[in-house]
Amino acid sequence: MNIAWMAWTPVTAGFFIFIVLMLISMTIWQIISPSIARQGFLPLVTTRGDRLFISLLGSAYIHLAWLGLTELAVWIATMISVLFLVAVMRWG
């Protein structure tokens, strides 16, 4: 298998490892304590898994927009994404 097209840097590997660990953690949490669907500020009823998925998608769009529209450091977009994730998971 040729994966030379992917820029496997320590940061890239850390990103994917973090995503996998987050998914494993959410799976274990769901098994131990099943989530209850609820409606927050999002215009639909969601579970924890739904909110995680929305947060991950939103974070990807935040980073893409940041890279496309600014010349500022990408860590600022990461901090915005973390705040977005916390807000969606808590109040979404």
C-alpha positions, 0 to 999 in steps of 0.5 A, a space after each residue: 500500500 502506497 501512502 506516500 501521498 499523505 504528509 505523515 508528520 507527528 502533528 498529522 499522526 497526533 491529530 488522527 490518534 486524538 480523533 480515534 481516542 475521542 471516538 473510543 471514549 465516546 463509545 465507552 461512555 455510551 455503553 456505560 451511560 446511554 445518552 438521552 436525546 435532547 434539544 439545545 441551541 441546535 435546531 434539532 434533537 441530538 445525542 452526544 454522538 450527534 453533537 460530537 459529529 457536528 463539532 468535528 465537522 464544524 471544526 474542519 470547516 473552521 480550519 478550512 476557512 481560517 487557512 483560506 481566508 487568513 495568514 494568521 497562525 493555525 493554532 488560533 483556529 484550533 482554539 476557536 474549534 475547541 471552544 466550538 466543540 465545548 459549546 456544542 457538546 455542552 449546550 448544543 
